[in-house]
Amino acid sequence: MDKSCTVNRTVRYLTKKWTLLVILEIYKGPDHTRRFSELMEALGDITQKVLSERLHELEAEGIVQKKVDATTFPVKSEYSLTGSGLALMDVIRGIKRWALTYKIDNIPCGSQSCEVCVL
């Protein structure tokens, strides 16, 4: 496959470990916004370095927007989904629908809304 193919480039980017889960966790936050520490807690096994890298990459791609509140100490950084990030949630929900329909031995999800999903 040609490395410049749109599908190839997009899949290589989105399938980096943790990328889709970071997007999903930001989506679950109030107004689709989460602080770095909230993401660390929600994602569990991710390292600070990897989370920082993924957020930087998502910001560079225009999927996530970073807002820094320097009026508090310590300084608070919040990450929210852009329009592009919210549109990507349709893809994530599509993956979820496919998995619930076709994946063998899948644990049934308690909610069709990824916003409140605890899985």
Summary of the structure (lengths in Angstrom):
residues: 119
radius of gyration: 15.3
end to end distance: 34.0
largest distance: 50.3
contacts: 304
relative contact order: 0.14
helix: 53%
strand: 13%
